[in-house]
Amino acid sequence: MDKRVASVSIIVEDPERAAEINRILHTAADYIVGRMGIPYREKNISIISVVMDAPQDIINNVSGKLGRLQGVTAKTAYAKK
């Protein structure tokens, strides 16, 4: 199965979802190249950027599960190569 490089951007408006977010990301830990989280205290949100090198269905699965969490938004951008 072909792998793709993607960046999943996650905006967390409900900090109570942190455990669920981490659980979902843990299921794809073997495919995660790096992760950076930025708390934006002034706006009471957090932004997480996750870089993955994985089959597209794995990336879609992770992004979809994250995006279905209430108080969480997830969008994915794929490298062209």
C-alpha positions as CSV (number, residue, x, y, z in Angstrom):
1,M,0.0,0.0,0.0
2,D,1.4,3.4,-1.0
3,K,2.2,5.8,1.8
4,R,1.6,9.5,1.7
5,V,3.0,12.4,3.8
6,A,0.3,14.6,5.3
7,S,-0.1,17.2,8.0
8,V,-3.2,17.0,10.2
9,S,-4.1,20.3,11.8
10,I,-6.3,20.0,14.9
11,I,-8.0,22.8,16.7
12,V,-9.2,21.9,20.2
13,E,-11.9,24.1,21.6
14,D,-12.9,21.6,24.4
15,P,-9.9,20.7,26.5
16,E,-11.9,17.8,28.0
17,R,-11.3,16.0,24.7
18,A,-7.5,15.7,25.2
19,A,-7.7,12.1,26.4
20,E,-9.8,11.1,23.4
21,I,-7.5,12.9,21.0
22,N,-4.4,11.2,22.5
23,R,-6.1,7.8,22.3
24,I,-6.9,8.3,18.6
25,L,-3.4,9.5,17.8
26,H,-1.9,6.6,19.7
27,T,-3.6,4.2,17.3
28,A,-1.5,5.6,14.5
29,A,1.7,6.1,16.5
30,D,3.8,4.0,14.1
31,Y,2.9,6.5,11.3
32,I,3.4,9.8,13.2
33,V,6.6,11.6,12.2
34,G,6.2,14.5,14.6
35,R,3.7,16.3,16.7
36,M,3.6,19.9,18.0
37,G,1.0,21.3,20.3
38,I,0.5,25.0,21.0
39,P,-1.8,26.2,23.8
40,Y,-3.4,29.6,22.8
41,R,-4.5,30.7,26.3
42,E,-5.8,34.0,25.2
43,K,-8.5,32.3,23.0
44,N,-8.8,29.3,25.3
45,I,-8.0,26.8,22.5
46,S,-5.1,24.6,21.5
47,I,-3.7,23.9,18.1
48,I,-2.0,20.6,17.4
49,S,-0.1,19.8,14.2
50,V,0.6,16.1,13.4
51,V,2.8,15.0,10.5
52,M,2.1,11.5,9.3
53,D,3.7,9.2,6.7
54,A,1.0,6.6,6.2
55,P,-1.4,4.9,3.8
56,Q,-4.1,7.4,2.9
57,D,-6.8,5.3,4.6
58,I,-5.0,5.5,7.9
59,I,-4.6,9.2,7.6
60,N,-8.3,9.6,6.6
61,N,-9.3,7.4,9.5
62,V,-7.4,9.4,12.1
63,S,-8.5,12.8,10.7
64,G,-12.1,11.6,10.5
65,K,-12.3,10.3,14.1
66,L,-10.7,13.5,15.4
67,G,-13.1,15.7,13.4
68,R,-16.1,13.9,14.7
69,L,-15.2,14.7,18.3
70,Q,-17.4,17.6,19.7
71,G,-15.3,20.7,20.2
72,V,-12.5,19.5,17.9
73,T,-11.8,20.4,14.2
74,A,-9.4,18.5,12.1
75,K,-8.2,19.2,8.5
76,T,-5.6,17.4,6.5
77,A,-3.2,18.6,3.8
78,Y,-1.3,16.1,1.7
79,A,2.1,16.4,0.1
80,K,1.9,16.3,-3.7
81,K,4.6,13.5,-4.0
